[in-house]
Amino acid sequence: MLVDRVRAGRPLKPGTWKNGARCAFAVSFDSDHETSDLRDGGRSISRLSAGQYSSRAGIPRIADILHRHDVPATFFVPAVSALLHPAEQRALCGAGHEIAMHGWIHELNSMLPAEAERELYLRASDTLTAICGERPVGLRTPSWDFSDHTLAIIAEMGLLYDSSLMGDDDCYELVGGGQPTGIVEIPVEWIRDDSPYLAMNRFSSLRPYTPPAAVLDIFIREFEAAYAEGGLFQLTLHPHVIGHRSRIWILEEIVRLAKSRQDVWFTTHRDLAQWVSEHAD
């Protein structure tokens, strides 16, 4: 059946989080940078400059907040972004953050033949390994575009986790064709993503429609519910979106709120996946 190609399987919500924490807090950043335009063969100097802003201004602001509050994070990086900004990736790794896969050039997997998708992921993994000195163990598909072939490629590569699907609020095991895979899914949601609220493209109908304060309010409500349920709060942000002066405070405020609780575990996606795979009820 169509719906059975990839499904949410065994729940992986643990009885307790690391160090007895009540809630897990996993913030991630999709470092798309210039690939948002390059993917489509774009040649717009204006859009490429916005991609450069993502690395030049957004990443330093993000890294500063994470450092001051001692919060580890996961950066999902297209390989082309890593090639354009290798020092950025090495600095983030050196600061204790995780660099994970986000495709080759932010391609759309469902538009590719299976062999092309596989080749790009293998090449992306090798590229990130060469730059960071550590092989990535997780994947977020570009635009969360999970094709009919993605799960088999993840399994072949021996990845620990994926973070592209939306079958639950908490982690679960991926099931393909009715068979458990052992692969951890760290679910995402557009509700917990800055892009739907704040992104802008002057050549389309895409316009920011939510004030930053309202975006923070949504994130706070998601965190409070995760905390009340003893579950996972996972957040997806983009340096070219959240990294601007009028928006970066959203990140700091949600971190401050979570830090005000004494029993929140701040973790990378890698360590989160490892914990739930070993401690799930």
Secondary structure, DSSP 4 states (H G I P E B T S, - for coil): -GGGSEEEEEE--BSS-GGG-SEEEEEEEE--TTHHHHTTT---HHHHHHHHHIIIIIHHHHHHHHHHTT---EEEE-HHHHHH-HHHHHHHHHTT-EEEE--SSS--GGGS-HHHHHHHHHHHHHHHHHHHSS---EE--GGG---TTHHHHHHHHT-SEE----S-SS-EEEEETTEEEEEEE----GGGBSHHHH---TTSS----S-HHHHHHHHHHHHHHHHHHT-EEEEEE-HHHHTSTTTHHHHHHHHHHHHHSSSEEE--HHHHHHHHHHHB-
